[in-house]
């Protein structure tokens, strides 16, 4: 597929599955004296020469320059702002169990929360295309092109699982419940430094335990709870 999966024009670039700014603030500049390694379930310690240019760090699903640099850039910037704030103040927010978004986004908080949501809608769409997940991509396209929330995508923020002493960033495989050839539920984690974002795709019955401490831009909250 050589088309941009978002707008269906000519695609020419892959999206970073972990945002480049997250990788740069966590690992710094990559060099021989400060190397960066990429791991998969099949291979480990694969050297990464450049955060910006390495294809190993990008999705196989193509997007066009316009979608990458203009249409979705506000979504990227909103997550970058929240990511830096969370990682800089994580201990405080983890112990309080709450993040006051008015301290993160000084302008239009509601719009910024929507844009964070759409950043993960974009990443999820890339993964649906790359991994052939049986989820209809059209609502993802519509949300990104029109800056509208995806009704089935929910987020929650919590501590990263695993050994927190080691610098780490990555995504988990998508786990999904498929019914009649389509996914009724799917979940995965986006992890950077000490935090993780759980991205949920939920179509029908939203069990309270699953939905606990999740947030969605259609139900605006100026404070979000940490999922422990």
C-alpha positions, -999 to 999 in steps of 0.1 A, spaced: 0 0 0 17 32 -12 -11 55 -2 -13 76 29 -37 56 51 -52 88 65 -61 108 34 -54 82 7 -30 104 -13 5 93 -21 22 81 11 60 87 15 69 84 52 64 62 82 52 74 116 74 69 146 57 43 168 74 60 198 74 98 192 108 110 183 107 138 209 100 111 236 130 92 224 153 122 222 144 136 257 148 101 272 180 89 254 196 121 241 216 122 209 226 88 195 263 83 190 290 56 192 296 66 228 259 68 236 243 40 215 206 31 212 194 -4 207 161 -18 193 145 -50 206 117 -72 192 103 -105 203 126 -121 176 158 -101 180 176 -80 205 203 -54 207 198 -41 171 217 -8 169 198 23 159 219 48 141 195 78 141 162 84 159 149 106 131 158 84 102 158 48 114 131 28 97 132 3 126 115 30 148 87 37 123 55 21 112 53 3 79 20 21 73 27 51 51 14 87 56 19 117 34 40 148 42 9 169 45 -8 146 71 25 142 89 37 179 90 5 199 90 -28 180 97 -16 159 126 12 182 140 -11 198 166 -18 163 179 19 155 182 26 187 200 -2 182 225 12 148 235 48 161 235 37 187 260 18 163 282 46 137 280 73 161 291 51 173 320 42 138 332 78 125 331 91 157 348 65 154 377 57 117 378 65 110 414 42 138 426 13 128 404 17 91 410 14 96 448 -14 121 445 -32 98 420 -42 128 399 -30 151 371 -44 186 369 -45 193 331 -49 230 337 -13 231 348 -2 213 317 -21 231 291 -24 269 298 -46 276 268 -76 256 257 -75 225 278 -105 208 262 -89 211 227 -55 199 240 -71 168 255 -88 161 222 -54 165 204 -37 141 228 -65 116 221 -60 121 184 -23 115 187 -30 80 199 -58 76 173 -31 82 147 -7 57 163 -34 31 166 -44 35 130 -8 30 119 -7 -2 139 -40 -15 125 -26 -11 90 8 -26 99 -5 -55 119 -37 -62 99 -59 -58 129 -95 -64 120 -108 -29 129 -125 -6 105 -100 22 97 -125 47 83 -135 62 117 -98 67 124 -93 85 91 -124 107 98 -113 116 133 -78 127 122 -89 147 91 -117 165 109 -102 168 144 -131 148 159 -129 123 187 -130 86 179 -160 73 199 -144 39 207 -109 50 218 -102 56 255 -69 64 272 -56 59 307 -22 69 322 -3 48 347 32 36 357 52 16 332 54 -21 341 88 -36 345 122 -25 359 120 13 361 157 17 368 165 11 331 157 36 305 131 22 282 106 31 256 83 8 235 49 -5 226 33 -38 235 16 -61 210 -21 -53 204 -43 -78 223 -78 -80 208 -111 -99 212 -124 -107 178 -160 -116 171 -174 -126 137 -142 -115 120 -138 -81 136 -123 -67 169 -149 -59 196 -121 -49 220 -84 -42 217 -57 -29 241 -20 -20 240 5 1 259 27 30 248 56 32 273 83 59 278 105 63 308 84 56 339 50 61 324 26 42 302 -5 50 283 -31 23 279 -50 27 246 -83 9 246 -107 2 217 -141 -7 231 -171 -10 209 -200 -22 231 -201 -33 267 -177 -12 288 -170 -31 319 -164 -8 349 -131 -25 358 -118 -21 323 -129 15 320 -117 26 354 -97 58 353 -99 61 315 -107 94 298 -123 105 266 -126 140 251 -163 138 248 -165 137 286 -142 166 294 -123 165 326 -98 191 338 -82 164 360 -75 128 352 -68 100 376 -37 79 375 -44 42 368 -24 22 394 
